[in-house]
């Protein structure tokens, strides 16, 4: 089960980072920074909730 969680977390992180880069290229700097912070939250929060 932890393998599935890790795979989903990695996929969501890569997708969100890709979207953040797309926003950055589209001159939406604030949206890009916010999306990058969301990607960091996707990586950090499971360690406090699911992956204890």
N, CA, C and O atoms as a GROMACS GRO file, in nm:
protein
  208
    1UNK      N    1   0.082  -0.120   0.000
    1UNK     CA    2   0.000   0.000   0.000
    1UNK      C    3   0.087   0.126   0.000
    1UNK      O    4   0.054   0.226  -0.065
    2UNK      N    5   0.199   0.120   0.074
    2UNK     CA    6   0.285   0.238   0.077
    2UNK      C    7   0.346   0.265  -0.060
    2UNK      O    8   0.373   0.380  -0.095
    3UNK      N    9   0.368   0.160  -0.138
    3UNK     CA   10   0.421   0.178  -0.273
    3UNK      C   11   0.322   0.256  -0.359
    3UNK      O   12   0.362   0.344  -0.436
    4UNK      N   13   0.195   0.226  -0.346
    4UNK     CA   14   0.091   0.297  -0.421
    4UNK      C   15   0.087   0.444  -0.379
    4UNK      O   16   0.075   0.533  -0.463
    5UNK      N   17   0.098   0.468  -0.250
    5UNK     CA   18   0.096   0.605  -0.200
    5UNK      C   19   0.217   0.682  -0.254
    5UNK      O   20   0.203   0.796  -0.297
    6UNK      N   21   0.335   0.620  -0.251
    6UNK     CA   22   0.455   0.685  -0.303
    6UNK      C   23   0.442   0.716  -0.451
    6UNK      O   24   0.479   0.824  -0.496
    7UNK      N   25   0.390   0.620  -0.529
    7UNK     CA   26   0.374   0.643  -0.672
    7UNK      C   27   0.277   0.757  -0.700
    7UNK      O   28   0.304   0.842  -0.785
    8UNK      N   29   0.165   0.759  -0.630
    8UNK     CA   30   0.068   0.867  -0.649
    8UNK      C   31   0.127   1.002  -0.608
    8UNK      O   32   0.104   1.102  -0.674
    9UNK      N   33   0.203   1.003  -0.500
    9UNK     CA   34   0.264   1.127  -0.454
    9UNK      C   35   0.365   1.179  -0.556
    9UNK      O   36   0.371   1.299  -0.583
   10UNK      N   37   0.444   1.090  -0.613
   10UNK     CA   38   0.543   1.130  -0.713
   10UNK      C   39   0.475   1.180  -0.839
   10UNK      O   40   0.516   1.281  -0.896
   11UNK      N   41   0.372   1.110  -0.884
   11UNK     CA   42   0.300   1.151  -1.005
   11UNK      C   43   0.236   1.288  -0.985
   11UNK      O   44   0.244   1.374  -1.072
   12UNK      N   45   0.172   1.309  -0.870
   12UNK     CA   46   0.108   1.437  -0.843
   12UNK      C   47   0.212   1.549  -0.833
   12UNK      O   48   0.187   1.661  -0.880
   13UNK      N   49   0.328   1.520  -0.773
   13UNK     CA   50   0.433   1.620  -0.761
   13UNK      C   51   0.486   1.660  -0.898
   13UNK      O   52   0.501   1.779  -0.927
   14UNK      N   53   0.515   1.562  -0.982
   14UNK     CA   54   0.569   1.591  -1.116
   14UNK      C   55   0.468   1.670  -1.199
   14UNK      O   56   0.504   1.765  -1.268
   15UNK      N   57   0.341   1.629  -1.192
   15UNK     CA   58   0.237   1.699  -1.268
   15UNK      C   59   0.223   1.844  -1.221
   15UNK      O   60   0.212   1.936  -1.303
   16UNK      N   61   0.224   1.865  -1.090
   16UNK     CA   62   0.208   1.999  -1.035
   16UNK      C   63   0.328   2.087  -1.068
   16UNK      O   64   0.312   2.205  -1.098
   17UNK      N   65   0.450   2.031  -1.061
   17UNK     CA   66   0.569   2.107  -1.097
   17UNK      C   67   0.565   2.144  -1.245
   17UNK      O   68   0.601   2.255  -1.283
   18UNK      N   69   0.521   2.051  -1.329
   18UNK     CA   70   0.508   2.081  -1.472
   18UNK      C   71   0.409   2.194  -1.497
   18UNK      O   72   0.433   2.280  -1.581
   19UNK      N   73   0.298   2.192  -1.425
   19UNK     CA   74   0.200   2.300  -1.439
   19UNK      C   75   0.257   2.432  -1.390
   19UNK      O   76   0.230   2.537  -1.448
   20UNK      N   77   0.336   2.427  -1.284
   20UNK     CA   78   0.400   2.548  -1.232
   20UNK      C   79   0.497   2.607  -1.335
   20UNK      O   80   0.503   2.728  -1.352
   21UNK      N   81   0.572   2.522  -1.402
   21UNK     CA   82   0.664   2.569  -1.506
   21UNK      C   83   0.586   2.630  -1.622
   21UNK      O   84   0.628   2.731  -1.679
   22UNK      N   85   0.475   2.568  -1.658
   22UNK     CA   86   0.391   2.623  -1.765
   22UNK      C   87   0.338   2.762  -1.728
   22UNK      O   88   0.336   2.852  -1.812
   23UNK      N   89   0.296   2.778  -1.604
   23UNK     CA   90   0.249   2.910  -1.559
   23UNK      C   91   0.362   3.011  -1.561
   23UNK      O   92   0.340   3.126  -1.599
   24UNK      N   93   0.482   2.970  -1.522
   24UNK     CA   94   0.597   3.061  -1.520
   24UNK      C   95   0.628   3.110  -1.660
   24UNK      O   96   0.656   3.228  -1.681
   25UNK      N   97   0.624   3.019  -1.758
   25UNK     CA   98   0.650   3.057  -1.897
   25UNK      C   99   0.539   3.146  -1.952
   25UNK      O  100   0.562   3.226  -2.042
   26UNK      N  101   0.419   3.131  -1.896
   26UNK     CA  102   0.306   3.212  -1.939
   26UNK      C  103   0.298   3.346  -1.868
   26UNK      O  104   0.196   3.414  -1.876
   27UNK      N  105   0.404   3.383  -1.800
   27UNK     CA  106   0.416   3.513  -1.732
   27UNK      C  107   0.320   3.529  -1.615
   27UNK      O  108   0.283   3.641  -1.579
   28UNK      N  109   0.279   3.419  -1.555
   28UNK     CA  110   0.196   3.424  -1.435
   28UNK      C  111   0.283   3.382  -1.317
   28UNK      O  112   0.275   3.269  -1.270
   29UNK      N  113   0.365   3.475  -1.270
   29UNK     CA  114   0.464   3.444  -1.168
   29UNK      C  115   0.400   3.409  -1.033
   29UNK      O  116   0.443   3.314  -0.968
   30UNK      N  117   0.300   3.483  -0.991
   30UNK     CA  118   0.237   3.458  -0.861
   30UNK      C  119   0.167   3.322  -0.861
   30UNK      O  120   0.177   3.247  -0.764
   31UNK      N  121   0.097   3.291  -0.969
   31UNK     CA  122   0.032   3.161  -0.980
   31UNK      C  123   0.132   3.047  -0.981
   31UNK      O  124   0.107   2.940  -0.926
   32UNK      N  125   0.246   3.070  -1.045
   32UNK     CA  126   0.350   2.969  -1.051
   32UNK      C  127   0.410   2.943  -0.913
   32UNK      O  128   0.432   2.828  -0.876
   33UNK      N  129   0.434   3.048  -0.838
   33UNK     CA  130   0.489   3.032  -0.704
   33UNK      C  131   0.389   2.960  -0.613
   33UNK      O  132   0.428   2.874  -0.534
   34UNK      N  133   0.262   2.996  -0.625
   34UNK     CA  134   0.158   2.931  -0.545
   34UNK      C  135   0.147   2.784  -0.579
   34UNK      O  136   0.133   2.700  -0.490
   35UNK      N  137   0.152   2.750  -0.707
   35UNK     CA  138   0.145   2.611  -0.750
   35UNK      C  139   0.267   2.534  -0.703
   35UNK      O  140   0.256   2.416  -0.668
   36UNK      N  141   0.384   2.597  -0.703
   36UNK     CA  142   0.504   2.532  -0.653
   36UNK      C  143   0.492   2.502  -0.504
   36UNK      O  144   0.533   2.396  -0.458
   37UNK      N  145   0.435   2.596  -0.428
   37UNK     CA  146   0.413   2.572  -0.285
   37UNK      C  147   0.313   2.459  -0.263
   37UNK      O  148   0.327   2.382  -0.168
   38UNK      N  149   0.213   2.448  -0.349
   38UNK     CA  150   0.120   2.336  -0.344
   38UNK      C  151   0.193   2.205  -0.368
   38UNK      O  152   0.166   2.105  -0.301
   39UNK      N  153   0.286   2.204  -0.463
   39UNK     CA  154   0.364   2.083  -0.490
   39UNK      C  155   0.447   2.044  -0.369
   39UNK      O  156   0.459   1.926  -0.338
   40UNK      N  157   0.504   2.141  -0.301
   40UNK     CA  158   0.579   2.111  -0.179
   40UNK      C  159   0.489   2.054  -0.070
   40UNK      O  160   0.529   1.964   0.004
   41UNK      N  161   0.368   2.106  -0.061
   41UNK     CA  162   0.272   2.054   0.037
   41UNK      C  163   0.234   1.910   0.004
   41UNK      O  164   0.214   1.829   0.094
   42UNK      N  165   0.223   1.878  -0.126
   42UNK     CA  166   0.192   1.741  -0.167
   42UNK      C  167   0.300   1.645  -0.119
   42UNK      O  168   0.269   1.531  -0.085
   43UNK      N  169   0.424   1.690  -0.115
   43UNK     CA  170   0.534   1.604  -0.072
   43UNK      C  171   0.543   1.597   0.080
   43UNK      O  172   0.569   1.491   0.135
   44UNK      N  173   0.522   1.708   0.148
   44UNK     CA  174   0.547   1.714   0.292
   44UNK      C  175   0.430   1.659   0.375
   44UNK      O  176   0.454   1.586   0.472
   45UNK      N  177   0.308   1.692   0.341
   45UNK     CA  178   0.194   1.657   0.426
   45UNK      C  179   0.170   1.507   0.446
   45UNK      O  180   0.131   1.468   0.557
   46UNK      N  181   0.192   1.421   0.347
   46UNK     CA  182   0.169   1.278   0.375
   46UNK      C  183   0.258   1.221   0.487
   46UNK      O  184   0.220   1.122   0.549
   47UNK      N  185   0.373   1.282   0.512
   47UNK     CA  186   0.457   1.233   0.619
   47UNK      C  187   0.394   1.258   0.757
   47UNK      O  188   0.427   1.188   0.853
   48UNK      N  189   0.305   1.356   0.767
   48UNK     CA  190   0.238   1.385   0.893
   48UNK      C  191   0.104   1.313   0.905
   48UNK      O  192   0.051   1.302   1.016
   49UNK      N  193   0.050   1.263   0.795
   49UNK     CA  194  -0.083   1.203   0.801
   49UNK      C  195  -0.081   1.054   0.765
   49UNK      O  196  -0.110   0.971   0.850
   50UNK      N  197  -0.047   1.020   0.643
   50UNK     CA  198  -0.061   0.884   0.593
   50UNK      C  199   0.061   0.797   0.624
   50UNK      O  200   0.046   0.681   0.663
   51UNK      N  201   0.180   0.851   0.608
   51UNK     CA  202   0.302   0.773   0.618
   51UNK      C  203   0.365   0.780   0.757
   51UNK      O  204   0.486   0.802   0.767
   52UNK      N  205   0.288   0.761   0.860
   52UNK     CA  206   0.343   0.763   0.997
   52UNK      C  207   0.418   0.638   1.027
   52UNK      O  208   0.470   0.622   1.137
   0.00000   0.00000   0.00000
